[in-house]
């Protein structure tokens, strides 16, 4: 059965950022965290992370294009 939720560390590794960045994005509403009822850990839906991953990749491509156009 495929995994439905990811931990802060797993999301951070997938997106290439620190766990603190993931927590900050959670606080700002960029990524929605669900809480584990037993230990209160943040968990993120795989689908939500995939959407954010596409956004991060698109912004990186836009930045690269902008840098190329500037030179």
HUQUINOR-V145723 format. One record per residue. N is the residue number from 1. PHI is phi in degrees with one decimal (* if undefined). OMEGA is omega in radians with two decimals (999 if undefined). Layout:
N PHI OMEGA
N PHI OMEGA
This chain:
1 * -3.12
2 -67.8 3.14
3 -72.6 -3.10
4 -97.6 -3.09
5 -129.1 3.11
6 -124.0 3.09
7 -82.8 3.10
8 -57.3 -3.11
9 -62.8 3.14
10 -63.8 3.13
11 -64.0 -3.14
12 -59.9 3.12
13 -64.5 3.13
14 -63.0 -3.07
15 -90.8 3.12
16 73.8 3.11
17 -129.4 3.14
18 -85.6 3.05
19 -58.2 3.10
20 -62.8 3.09
21 -61.4 3.12
22 -61.6 3.12
23 -64.1 3.09
24 -65.1 3.10
25 -62.6 3.08
26 -63.1 -3.12
27 -63.3 -3.13
28 -88.2 3.11
29 86.7 3.12
30 -73.7 3.13
31 -139.6 -3.07
32 -93.1 3.11
33 -99.3 3.00
34 -108.8 -3.08
35 -101.7 3.04
36 -69.1 -3.07
37 -66.5 -3.11
38 -85.5 -3.04
39 -117.3 3.11
40 66.0 3.08
41 -67.0 3.05
42 -76.7 3.06
43 -131.3 -3.09
44 -124.5 3.11
45 -67.8 3.13
46 -57.3 -3.12
47 -62.0 3.12
48 -64.7 -3.14
49 -67.5 3.11
50 -61.9 3.10
51 -63.1 -3.14
52 -65.0 3.11
53 -60.7 3.10
54 -62.7 3.12
55 -64.5 3.13
56 -63.9 3.13
57 -63.5 3.12
58 -65.3 -3.14
59 -68.7 3.08
60 -65.1 3.12
61 -65.6 3.12
62 -64.1 3.13
63 -65.9 3.11
64 -61.7 -3.13
65 -63.5 3.13
66 -62.5 3.13
67 -64.2 3.13
68 -64.9 -3.13
69 -65.4 -3.10
70 -74.5 -3.07
71 -94.9 999
